[in-house]
Amino acid sequence: MQIKLSIIIPVYNEEKSLSLLATEIKSVMTGLAIPYEVIFVDDGSRDRSITIIEELAKFDSAVRAIKLRRNYGQTAAMLAGIDHARGEILIPMDADLQNDPHDIYKFLEKMHEGYDVVSGWRKNRHDNFFSRKIPSRLANFLISKITGVYLHDYGCTMKAYRTKLLREVRLYGEMHRFVPAYIAWHGAKITEIVTNHRPRKYGQTKYGISRTFRVILDLLTVKFFTKYSTKPMHFFGKIGFYAFSFSLFSGLLAIYLRQVVGISFIETPLPLLTVFLV
């Protein structure tokens, strides 16, 4: 039977939440009555996560298990799930129970309206204000400003995509959060819905304020690949042109100071600056 929905769940040390999450998803999907699969991707967990996932797969044919040899990060885990997904629509979720499986219905309903991407918005977020909310707001502001695709919550893992569009995107670093913007640049129809964000029951978060800096670096990479990948000289050439122009100015100024004012080359940094700029 043709799979309609693939649910991808990257997992890293979430042994306590997995069975409960699988039970919730099964309950929701039974009510929806559509062919689906749940792909758990173990990202090199050090606890019993992979053992539990394999047990779930034994007793439920809808559950699939993927094990990565070591911890590669959420983006790599998600990419592995995408590569193995068979559904027409793909919904990633966190494994920590903070994403609510009951929101799956809302995502599918919105996708049926003709959208290519439906992004989740954790409007009432149950996270630490300083270590999670502030960095998230900063990251969302920067991403929206630079990409020109304005969303409230790029960091929400729970989104819905048309799989055929997502397969054209290769992910690196922390780039899974930029997928809505990347797809929107290519003409996809995108919208946003409010999701139910629940307090974390088990374990601890793997992210903090340091993640914001990695997001900025990845954002610059995405911007470069999108705008200049087929014309890199427009980027590097512009930098080179400005550098050469400033070198010409500083070189001529150094000569002017030497010949007209009488200031020696060794009395100013201009000759050295000229060399570096060239």
KOLDOTOR-805127 format. One record per residue (C-alpha): residue number from 1; residue in three letters; chain; x, y, z. Coordinates in Angstrom, 1 decimal, decimal comma. Example, Ala and Ser with C-alpha at 12.3 -4.5 7.8 and 13.67 -1.06 7.14 Angstrom:
- n / res / chain / u / v / w
- 1 / ALA / A / 12,3 / -4,5 / 7,8 .
- 2 / SER / A / 13,7 / -1,1 / 7,1 .
***
This chain:
- n / res / chain / u / v / w
- 1 / MET / A / 0,0 / 0,0 / 0,0 .
- 2 / GLN / A / 1,3 / 3,5 / -0,9 .
- 3 / ILE / A / 2,6 / 5,3 / 2,2 .
- 4 / LYS / A / 0,9 / 8,7 / 2,5 .
- 5 / LEU / A / 2,8 / 10,0 / 5,6 .
- 6 / SER / A / 6,3 / 9,6 / 6,9 .
- 7 / ILE / A / 7,1 / 10,8 / 10,4 .
- 8 / ILE / A / 10,8 / 11,2 / 11,0 .
- 9 / ILE / A / 12,1 / 11,3 / 14,6 .
- 10 / PRO / A / 15,8 / 12,0 / 15,3 .
- 11 / VAL / A / 16,8 / 10,4 / 18,6 .
- 12 / TYR / A / 19,7 / 11,1 / 20,9 .
- 13 / ASN / A / 19,6 / 9,7 / 24,4 .
- 14 / GLU / A / 15,8 / 9,7 / 24,8 .
- 15 / GLU / A / 15,1 / 6,2 / 26,1 .
- 16 / LYS / A / 12,5 / 7,2 / 28,6 .
- 17 / SER / A / 10,2 / 9,0 / 26,1 .
- 18 / LEU / A / 10,3 / 6,7 / 23,1 .
- 19 / SER / A / 7,7 / 4,1 / 24,0 .
- 20 / LEU / A / 5,2 / 6,8 / 25,1 .
- 21 / LEU / A / 5,8 / 8,8 / 22,0 .
- 22 / ALA / A / 5,2 / 5,7 / 19,8 .
- 23 / THR / A / 2,0 / 4,9 / 21,6 .
- 24 / GLU / A / 0,7 / 8,5 / 21,1 .
- 25 / ILE / A / 1,5 / 8,5 / 17,4 .
- 26 / LYS / A / -0,1 / 5,1 / 16,9 .
- 27 / SER / A / -3,3 / 6,4 / 18,7 .
- 28 / VAL / A / -3,4 / 9,5 / 16,5 .
- 29 / MET / A / -2,7 / 7,7 / 13,2 .
- 30 / THR / A / -5,3 / 5,0 / 14,0 .
- 31 / GLY / A / -7,9 / 7,8 / 14,1 .
- 32 / LEU / A / -6,7 / 9,3 / 10,8 .
- 33 / ALA / A / -6,8 / 5,9 / 9,1 .
- 34 / ILE / A / -4,1 / 6,6 / 6,4 .
- 35 / PRO / A / -1,1 / 4,5 / 5,5 .
- 36 / TYR / A / 2,0 / 5,8 / 7,4 .
- 37 / GLU / A / 5,4 / 5,0 / 8,7 .
- 38 / VAL / A / 7,4 / 6,2 / 11,7 .
- 39 / ILE / A / 11,2 / 6,4 / 11,1 .
- 40 / PHE / A / 13,2 / 6,6 / 14,3 .
- 41 / VAL / A / 16,8 / 7,6 / 13,5 .
- 42 / ASP / A / 19,2 / 6,9 / 16,4 .
- 43 / ASP / A / 21,9 / 9,5 / 16,3 .
- 44 / GLY / A / 24,6 / 7,6 / 18,1 .
- 45 / SER / A / 22,7 / 7,5 / 21,5 .
- 46 / ARG / A / 24,7 / 6,2 / 24,5 .
- 47 / ASP / A / 21,7 / 4,9 / 26,4 .
- 48 / ARG / A / 19,1 / 2,2 / 25,5 .
- 49 / SER / A / 17,4 / 4,2 / 22,8 .
- 50 / ILE / A / 18,3 / 2,0 / 19,8 .
- 51 / THR / A / 17,3 / -1,1 / 21,8 .
- 52 / ILE / A / 13,9 / 0,3 / 22,5 .
- 53 / ILE / A / 13,5 / 1,5 / 18,9 .
- 54 / GLU / A / 14,3 / -2,0 / 17,6 .
- 55 / GLU / A / 11,8 / -3,5 / 20,0 .
- 56 / LEU / A / 9,1 / -1,1 / 18,8 .
- 57 / ALA / A / 9,9 / -2,0 / 15,2 .
- 58 / LYS / A / 9,4 / -5,7 / 16,0 .
- 59 / PHE / A / 5,9 / -5,3 / 17,3 .
- 60 / ASP / A / 4,7 / -2,5 / 15,0 .
- 61 / SER / A / 5,2 / -2,8 / 11,2 .
- 62 / ALA / A / 4,7 / 1,0 / 10,8 .
- 63 / VAL / A / 7,9 / 1,6 / 12,8 .
- 64 / ARG / A / 11,3 / 1,6 / 11,1 .
- 65 / ALA / A / 14,7 / 1,9 / 12,8 .
- 66 / ILE / A / 17,8 / 3,6 / 11,5 .
- 67 / LYS / A / 21,0 / 3,6 / 13,5 .
- 68 / LEU / A / 23,9 / 6,0 / 12,8 .
- 69 / ARG / A / 27,4 / 4,8 / 13,8 .
- 70 / ARG / A / 28,0 / 7,9 / 16,0 .
- 71 / ASN / A / 26,5 / 11,2 / 16,9 .
- 72 / TYR / A / 26,4 / 13,3 / 13,7 .
- 73 / GLY / A / 23,8 / 15,9 / 14,9 .
- 74 / GLN / A / 20,1 / 16,5 / 14,2 .
- 75 / THR / A / 20,5 / 17,6 / 10,6 .
- 76 / ALA / A / 22,4 / 14,5 / 9,6 .
- 77 / ALA / A / 19,8 / 12,3 / 11,4 .
- 78 / MET / A / 17,0 / 14,1 / 9,7 .
- 79 / LEU / A / 18,6 / 13,7 / 6,3 .
- 80 / ALA / A / 19,0 / 9,9 / 6,9 .
- 81 / GLY / A / 15,3 / 9,8 / 7,6 .
- 82 / ILE / A / 14,4 / 11,8 / 4,5 .
- 83 / ASP / A / 16,5 / 9,5 / 2,3 .
- 84 / HIS / A / 14,6 / 6,4 / 3,6 .
- 85 / ALA / A / 11,1 / 8,0 / 3,7 .
- 86 / ARG / A / 8,4 / 6,6 / 1,4 .
- 87 / GLY / A / 5,6 / 8,9 / 2,2 .
- 88 / GLU / A / 4,2 / 11,6 / 0,0 .
- 89 / ILE / A / 4,2 / 14,0 / 3,0 .
- 90 / LEU / A / 6,9 / 14,2 / 5,6 .
- 91 / ILE / A / 6,6 / 15,4 / 9,2 .
- 92 / PRO / A / 9,7 / 15,6 / 11,4 .
- 93 / MET / A / 9,2 / 15,6 / 15,2 .
- 94 / ASP / A / 11,4 / 15,8 / 18,3 .
- 95 / ALA / A / 11,7 / 12,6 / 20,4 .
- 96 / ASP / A / 11,4 / 14,4 / 23,8 .
- 97 / LEU / A / 7,6 / 14,5 / 23,8 .
- 98 / GLN / A / 7,5 / 18,3 / 23,6 .
- 99 / ASN / A / 5,9 / 18,1 / 20,1 .
- 100 / ASP / A / 2,3 / 16,9 / 20,3 .
- 101 / PRO / A / 1,4 / 14,1 / 17,9 .
- 102 / HIS / A / -2,2 / 15,3 / 18,0 .
- 103 / ASP / A / -1,0 / 18,3 / 15,9 .
- 104 / ILE / A / -0,4 / 15,9 / 13,0 .
- 105 / TYR / A / -4,0 / 16,3 / 12,0 .
- 106 / LYS / A / -3,7 / 20,1 / 11,8 .
- 107 / PHE / A / -0,6 / 19,8 / 9,6 .
- 108 / LEU / A / -2,2 / 17,4 / 7,2 .
- 109 / GLU / A / -5,4 / 19,5 / 7,0 .
- 110 / LYS / A / -3,3 / 22,6 / 6,1 .
- 111 / MET / A / -1,3 / 20,6 / 3,5 .
- 112 / HIS / A / -4,6 / 19,6 / 1,8 .
- 113 / GLU / A / -5,3 / 23,3 / 1,2 .
- 114 / GLY / A / -2,5 / 23,2 / -1,3 .
- 115 / TYR / A / 0,6 / 24,3 / 0,7 .
- 116 / ASP / A / 4,0 / 22,8 / 0,1 .
- 117 / VAL / A / 5,4 / 23,5 / 3,5 .
- 118 / VAL / A / 3,5 / 24,0 / 6,8 .
- 119 / SER / A / 5,8 / 25,3 / 9,6 .
- 120 / GLY / A / 5,0 / 24,8 / 13,3 .
- 121 / TRP / A / 5,0 / 27,8 / 15,7 .
- 122 / ARG / A / 5,5 / 27,1 / 19,4 .
- 123 / LYS / A / 3,6 / 30,2 / 20,4 .
- 124 / ASN / A / 3,3 / 29,2 / 24,1 .
- 125 / ARG / A / 6,7 / 27,7 / 24,6 .
- 126 / HIS / A / 7,6 / 25,7 / 27,7 .
- 127 / ASP / A / 11,3 / 26,3 / 27,8 .
- 128 / ASN / A / 13,8 / 28,3 / 29,9 .
- 129 / PHE / A / 13,6 / 32,0 / 29,0 .
- 130 / PHE / A / 17,3 / 32,9 / 29,0 .
- 131 / SER / A / 18,9 / 29,7 / 27,6 .
- 132 / ARG / A / 16,2 / 28,8 / 25,0 .
- 133 / LYS / A / 13,7 / 31,5 / 24,3 .
- 134 / ILE / A / 16,0 / 34,5 / 24,0 .
- 135 / PRO / A / 18,5 / 32,7 / 21,6 .
- 136 / SER / A / 15,5 / 31,4 / 19,6 .
- 137 / ARG / A / 14,0 / 34,8 / 19,2 .
- 138 / LEU / A / 17,4 / 36,2 / 18,1 .
- 139 / ALA / A / 17,9 / 33,3 / 15,6 .
- 140 / ASN / A / 14,4 / 33,6 / 14,2 .
- 141 / PHE / A / 14,8 / 37,4 / 13,7 .
- 142 / LEU / A / 18,2 / 36,9 / 11,9 .
- 143 / ILE / A / 16,9 / 34,1 / 9,7 .
- 144 / SER / A / 13,8 / 35,9 / 8,7 .
- 145 / LYS / A / 15,7 / 39,2 / 8,0 .
- 146 / ILE / A / 18,4 / 37,5 / 5,9 .
- 147 / THR / A / 16,3 / 35,0 / 4,0 .
- 148 / GLY / A / 13,3 / 37,3 / 3,5 .
- 149 / VAL / A / 11,0 / 34,4 / 4,5 .
- 150 / TYR / A / 9,3 / 35,6 / 7,7 .
- 151 / LEU / A / 8,4 / 32,8 / 10,2 .
- 152 / HIS / A / 7,9 / 33,0 / 13,9 .
- 153 / ASP / A / 9,7 / 29,8 / 14,8 .
- 154 / TYR / A / 12,3 / 28,3 / 12,4 .
- 155 / GLY / A / 13,6 / 26,2 / 15,3 .
- 156 / CYS / A / 10,4 / 24,1 / 15,7 .
- 157 / THR / A / 11,2 / 20,7 / 14,4 .
- 158 / MET / A / 7,6 / 19,8 / 13,7 .
- 159 / LYS / A / 6,8 / 20,9 / 10,2 .
- 160 / ALA / A / 5,2 / 19,3 / 7,2 .
- 161 / TYR / A / 6,8 / 19,0 / 3,7 .
- 162 / ARG / A / 6,0 / 17,5 / 0,4 .
- 163 / THR / A / 8,6 / 14,9 / 0,1 .
- 164 / LYS / A / 9,4 / 15,4 / -3,5 .
- 165 / LEU / A / 10,5 / 19,0 / -2,8 .
- 166 / LEU / A / 12,5 / 18,0 / 0,3 .
- 167 / ARG / A / 14,6 / 15,4 / -1,6 .
- 168 / GLU / A / 16,1 / 18,2 / -3,7 .
- 169 / VAL / A / 17,6 / 19,9 / -0,6 .
- 170 / ARG / A / 20,9 / 18,7 / 0,8 .
- 171 / LEU / A / 21,5 / 19,5 / 4,4 .
- 172 / TYR / A / 24,7 / 20,4 / 6,2 .
- 173 / GLY / A / 25,6 / 21,7 / 9,7 .
- 174 / GLU / A / 22,4 / 22,9 / 11,4 .
- 175 / MET / A / 20,7 / 23,7 / 8,2 .
- 176 / HIS / A / 17,5 / 21,7 / 8,8 .
- 177 / ARG / A / 15,9 / 24,8 / 10,3 .
- 178 / PHE / A / 16,4 / 26,7 / 7,0 .
- 179 / VAL / A / 14,6 / 24,3 / 4,8 .
- 180 / PRO / A / 11,3 / 26,3 / 4,7 .
- 181 / ALA / A / 13,2 / 29,4 / 3,5 .
- 182 / TYR / A / 15,2 / 27,3 / 1,0 .
- 183 / ILE / A / 12,1 / 25,8 / -0,5 .
- 184 / ALA / A / 10,3 / 29,1 / -0,5 .
- 185 / TRP / A / 13,1 / 30,6 / -2,6 .
- 186 / HIS / A / 12,3 / 28,0 / -5,2 .
- 187 / GLY / A / 8,6 / 29,0 / -5,4 .
- 188 / ALA / A / 7,1 / 26,7 / -2,8 .
- 189 / LYS / A / 3,9 / 27,8 / -1,1 .
- 190 / ILE / A / 4,5 / 28,1 / 2,7 .
- 191 / THR / A / 2,4 / 28,8 / 5,7 .
- 192 / GLU / A / 2,6 / 28,6 / 9,5 .
- 193 / ILE / A / 0,3 / 27,1 / 12,2 .
- 194 / VAL / A / 0,4 / 27,3 / 16,0 .
- 195 / THR / A / 1,4 / 24,0 / 17,6 .
- 196 / ASN / A / 1,0 / 22,7 / 21,2 .
- 197 / HIS / A / 4,3 / 22,8 / 22,9 .
- 198 / ARG / A / 4,6 / 20,6 / 26,0 .
- 199 / PRO / A / 7,0 / 20,8 / 29,0 .
- 200 / ARG / A / 9,9 / 18,4 / 28,8 .
- 201 / LYS / A / 9,2 / 15,3 / 30,9 .
- 202 / TYR / A / 12,5 / 13,4 / 30,7 .
- 203 / GLY / A / 16,2 / 14,2 / 30,2 .
- 204 / GLN / A / 17,6 / 17,6 / 29,4 .
- 205 / THR / A / 17,9 / 19,8 / 26,4 .
- 206 / LYS / A / 20,9 / 19,5 / 24,1 .
- 207 / TYR / A / 20,9 / 23,1 / 23,0 .
- 208 / GLY / A / 21,8 / 26,4 / 24,5 .
- 209 / ILE / A / 22,8 / 30,0 / 23,6 .
- 210 / SER / A / 26,0 / 28,8 / 21,9 .
- 211 / ARG / A / 23,8 / 27,3 / 19,1 .
- 212 / THR / A / 22,9 / 30,8 / 18,0 .
- 213 / PHE / A / 26,4 / 31,4 / 16,7 .
- 214 / ARG / A / 26,4 / 28,2 / 14,7 .
- 215 / VAL / A / 23,0 / 29,2 / 13,2 .
- 216 / ILE / A / 24,5 / 32,5 / 12,0 .
- 217 / LEU / A / 27,4 / 30,6 / 10,3 .
- 218 / ASP / A / 25,1 / 28,1 / 8,7 .
- 219 / LEU / A / 22,8 / 30,9 / 7,6 .
- 220 / LEU / A / 25,7 / 32,6 / 5,7 .
- 221 / THR / A / 26,5 / 29,3 / 4,0 .
- 222 / VAL / A / 22,8 / 28,9 / 2,9 .
- 223 / LYS / A / 22,7 / 32,4 / 1,6 .
- 224 / PHE / A / 25,9 / 31,9 / -0,3 .
- 225 / PHE / A / 24,8 / 28,6 / -1,8 .
- 226 / THR / A / 21,5 / 30,0 / -2,8 .
- 227 / LYS / A / 22,6 / 33,3 / -4,3 .
- 228 / TYR / A / 26,1 / 32,7 / -5,6 .
- 229 / SER / A / 26,6 / 28,9 / -6,1 .
- 230 / THR / A / 26,4 / 29,3 / -9,9 .
- 231 / LYS / A / 28,2 / 32,7 / -10,0 .
- 232 / PRO / A / 30,8 / 32,7 / -7,2 .
- 233 / MET / A / 32,8 / 35,5 / -8,9 .
- 234 / HIS / A / 29,9 / 37,9 / -8,2 .
- 235 / PHE / A / 30,7 / 37,3 / -4,5 .
- 236 / PHE / A / 34,5 / 36,9 / -4,4 .
- 237 / GLY / A / 35,0 / 39,3 / -7,3 .
- 238 / LYS / A / 33,1 / 42,1 / -5,5 .
- 239 / ILE / A / 35,3 / 41,6 / -2,4 .
- 240 / GLY / A / 38,4 / 41,6 / -4,6 .
- 241 / PHE / A / 37,3 / 44,7 / -6,5 .
- 242 / TYR / A / 36,8 / 46,7 / -3,2 .
- 243 / ALA / A / 40,1 / 45,4 / -1,8 .
- 244 / PHE / A / 42,0 / 46,4 / -4,9 .
- 245 / SER / A / 40,3 / 49,9 / -5,0 .
- 246 / PHE / A / 41,3 / 50,6 / -1,4 .
- 247 / SER / A / 44,8 / 49,3 / -2,1 .
- 248 / LEU / A / 45,1 / 51,8 / -5,0 .
- 249 / PHE / A / 43,9 / 54,6 / -2,8 .
- 250 / SER / A / 46,3 / 53,8 / 0,1 .
- 251 / GLY / A / 49,2 / 53,3 / -2,3 .
- 252 / LEU / A / 48,6 / 56,7 / -4,0 .
- 253 / LEU / A / 48,2 / 58,3 / -0,6 .
- 254 / ALA / A / 51,5 / 56,9 / 0,6 .
- 255 / ILE / A / 53,2 / 58,2 / -2,5 .
- 256 / TYR / A / 51,6 / 61,6 / -2,0 .
- 257 / LEU / A / 52,7 / 61,9 / 1,6 .
- 258 / ARG / A / 56,2 / 60,9 / 0,6 .
- 259 / GLN / A / 56,6 / 63,2 / -2,4 .
- 260 / VAL / A / 54,6 / 66,2 / -1,3 .
- 261 / VAL / A / 54,4 / 66,3 / 2,5 .
- 262 / GLY / A / 57,7 / 64,6 / 3,1 .
- 263 / ILE / A / 56,5 / 61,8 / 5,3 .
- 264 / SER / A / 58,6 / 58,6 / 4,8 .
- 265 / PHE / A / 57,0 / 55,3 / 3,9 .
- 266 / ILE / A / 58,2 / 53,8 / 7,2 .
- 267 / GLU / A / 56,3 / 56,4 / 9,2 .
- 268 / THR / A / 52,8 / 55,3 / 8,1 .
- 269 / PRO / A / 51,2 / 51,8 / 7,8 .
- 270 / LEU / A / 49,9 / 52,7 / 4,3 .
- 271 / PRO / A / 52,5 / 50,7 / 2,3 .
- 272 / LEU / A / 51,9 / 47,6 / 4,3 .
- 273 / LEU / A / 48,2 / 48,1 / 4,1 .
- 274 / THR / A / 48,5 / 48,4 / 0,3 .
- 275 / VAL / A / 50,4 / 45,1 / 0,1 .
- 276 / PHE / A / 47,8 / 43,3 / 2,2 .
- 277 / LEU / A / 44,8 / 44,7 / 0,2 .
- 278 / VAL / A / 46,4 / 43,7 / -3,1 .
***
